[in-house]
C-alpha cells in the first residue's frame, strides 16, 4: 500500500502579508479529494473565511491546536473552477 503525499504549506516561513495569498494559491492547485496541511505558529482561523467563500468547496479540520504549532488540514471537495491557476506540482513541497 502506498502512502498518499500531502502538500505542506508552512506559513511560518512566509512573510505575514503574503500568507493568505500563498495558502489560497496552493489550495487552487489541489484536485478534488486532495488535501493540504497548513502549518503556522498561531491559529490560522483568519484564513478560514477565504476557504468558506465557496460553500462546500473545501473542508477545514484542525490537526493540532498550539500552543507552539497549529496544523490544519484543508481538503478540496469539488473540482477547481476554470479560472483557478494551472496545477504546477513542481512548486509544492510534499511529504511522503
BELHU-V492296 format. One record per residue. N is the residue number from 1. PSI is psi in radians with two decimals (none if undefined). OMEGA is omega in degrees with one decimal (999 if undefined). Layout:
BEGIN
n: <N,N>
psi: <PSI,PSI>
omega: <OMEGA,OMEGA>
END
This chain:
BEGIN
n: <1,2,3,4,5,6,7,8,9,10,11,12,13,14,15,16,17,18,19,20,21,22,23,24,25,26,27,28,29,30,31,32,33,34,35,36,37,38,39,40,41,42,43,44,45,46,47,48,49,50,51,52,53,54,55,56,57,58,59,60,61,62,63,64,65,66,67,68,69,70,71,72,73,74,75,76,77,78,79,80,81,82,83,84,85,86,87,88,89,90,91,92,93,94,95,96>
psi: <2.31,2.31,2.45,2.56,2.45,2.40,2.28,2.20,1.72,1.68,-0.19,-0.40,0.11,2.44,2.41,-0.68,-0.26,-0.06,-0.81,-0.78,-0.72,-0.79,-0.77,-0.71,-0.79,-0.65,-0.51,-0.38,-0.21,2.49,2.87,2.26,-0.23,2.73,2.73,2.74,2.12,2.25,2.30,2.92,0.05,2.95,2.06,0.46,-0.45,-0.29,-0.36,-0.73,-0.53,-0.66,-0.44,-0.09,-0.46,1.55,2.26,-0.14,-0.62,2.58,2.61,2.06,2.18,2.32,-0.54,2.34,1.17,-2.95,-0.42,-0.68,2.42,2.35,2.30,2.34,2.20,2.09,2.33,2.18,-0.37,2.84,2.61,2.62,2.66,-0.45,0.09,2.72,2.71,2.68,1.63,1.53,-0.40,-0.32,-0.06,2.53,2.16,2.74,2.52,none>
omega: <-178.2,177.9,178.5,177.5,-179.6,177.8,177.7,175.9,-177.6,-176.3,176.3,-178.4,-176.0,177.3,-176.2,-178.0,-176.9,-173.3,-179.3,-179.2,179.9,-179.2,-178.6,178.0,-179.1,178.9,177.8,-179.1,-179.1,172.2,179.2,179.6,178.7,-179.1,170.6,178.6,175.7,178.5,179.8,179.7,174.5,-178.3,-179.9,-177.1,179.5,176.5,-174.0,178.8,177.5,179.4,179.2,-179.8,174.5,-176.1,177.6,-176.8,-175.4,170.8,-177.9,-177.6,177.4,175.2,-179.8,-175.9,172.1,9.6,-176.8,-177.9,175.2,178.3,179.2,173.4,177.0,-177.3,176.7,-179.6,179.1,-178.4,178.9,175.1,-177.5,-177.3,177.8,-176.0,176.9,-178.9,178.2,-175.5,-177.6,-177.3,-174.9,172.5,179.1,176.9,178.6,999>
END
